[in-house]
Amino acid sequence: MLVCQCNVITDREIKRIIRDLLAEDPWQLIVPAMVYRELDKRCKCAGCVPNVVDIILEVTEEYHRQTAKSPEDVPPAHPKLLALKEKGAGGQREGRSTGHRAA
């Protein structure tokens, strides 16, 4: 799925970068700027940032679930990332209302 139309970045590329960053340090806070830096791209219109935050949360939670010895060992999502997600949630994504359908 194409996540960033300005830079033509897919969700697969973003997930790969996040996994690579987590492999280096599983406890670091990954933010969209880090993902763009690893891809040698720049965030242009920022319409994709909420989607990138969602992917970061999803992949990070999945990574920690896979590496945890028991379900209790899975840490909660970082509060700063959750705040970023909440800030972008409930409104518009890429300038479209939540009920907008392209097709």
C-alpha positions, 0 to 999 in steps of 0.5 A, a space after each residue: 500500500 502506498 503510504 506517502 504519495 509525495 515520496 512514493 513510499 510503501 508500507 512495506 518499506 516503512 515496516 522494514 525500516 522500523 524492524 531494522 531500527 528495532 533490531 538495533 535497539 528494541 527500546 528506542 522511540 521511533 518517530 516518523 522523522 527517523 523513518 524518513 531519514 533512514 529512507 533518505 527522504 524528507 516529509 513534504 506535505 505531512 499528510 502521511 505522518 498519521 499513517 506512519 505513526 499508526 504503522 510504527 505503533 503496529 510494528 513496534 507492538 508486534 515486534 515486542 509481542 514476538 520477542 516477549 517471553 510471556 504476554 505480561 512482558 509486552 510493554 505498553 506503547 510509548 506515551 509520546 507515540 500514543 499522543 501523536 496518534 491521538 492528535 491525528 485521530 478522529 479528524 482528517 487524513 490527508 485532507 479528507 474527512 473520515 467518510 471520504 471514499 475515493 472509489 
